[in-house]
């Protein structure tokens, strides 16, 4: 089946640094990608919707200047957590909607730990 | 505001029995309801999608019902196996693959 790859799968960084997480659709083109955040024992919360070639749409309460999203191609979206703080530590998951079939596939997630 | 609740945070079921998970929602009129499986430290994996005009959908040992009057979906796993142990999430959307709103999840453990 279709695969969505996230990299890195886990990252530890110091407070104040920026971290970039990549989301790639490996064998299909994705017109739309979604970024979610999941805290321990909680559900996935949508952060933003990313459309190829246009600006991302952020959910209420999500700071767009802190969580920079770039969807530069039909197979790649990136999420950059700028000036990370310990409260940004979370599991970040992307999903991609296939351009041809409209099916939705989720990545394996990226665990961010900010010290 | 929209709210999605799954019946319990954790559920233990004896192997071979049917596991039934509940998803209730308020302040929402979804066109689609989906169920996902999530293993620890992994992303969700799609299981089943049911539309608002469908009452029931089956896939192998899985069965999903959707009652838009009660605003509830039931997710059944028959002949449960230890490998079915995972967290199960329900998710609602207005259109097939637009923004999904996820429930809180139920951690299911099948006891051998």
Contacts between the chains, C-beta under 8 A, distances in Angstrom:
chain1	res1	chain2	res2	distance
A	4	B	43	7.8
A	6	B	43	7.7
A	34	B	99	7.0
A	34	B	100	7.5
A	36	B	102	8.0
A	41	B	9	7.7
A	42	B	104	7.2
A	43	B	89	6.4
A	43	B	102	4.3
A	43	B	103	6.1
A	43	B	104	5.0
A	43	B	105	5.5
A	44	B	44	7.0
A	44	B	89	7.3
A	44	B	100	7.9
A	44	B	102	4.5
A	45	B	102	7.7
A	46	B	99	5.8
A	46	B	100	7.1
A	46	B	101	7.4
A	49	B	99	6.4
A	91	B	41	7.7
A	93	B	43	5.0
A	93	B	44	7.4
A	95	B	43	8.0
A	95	B	100	7.9
A	97	B	97	5.0
A	102	B	96	6.4
A	102	B	97	5.5
A	103	B	97	7.0
A	104	B	46	7.0
A	104	B	97	4.4
A	104	B	100	7.8
A	105	B	46	7.6
A	106	B	36	7.8
A	106	B	43	4.1
A	106	B	44	5.0
A	106	B	45	7.1
A	106	B	46	7.5
A	107	B	43	5.2
A	108	B	42	5.7
A	108	B	43	4.7
A	109	B	41	7.1
A	109	B	42	6.4
A	109	B	43	4.6
A	111	B	41	7.1
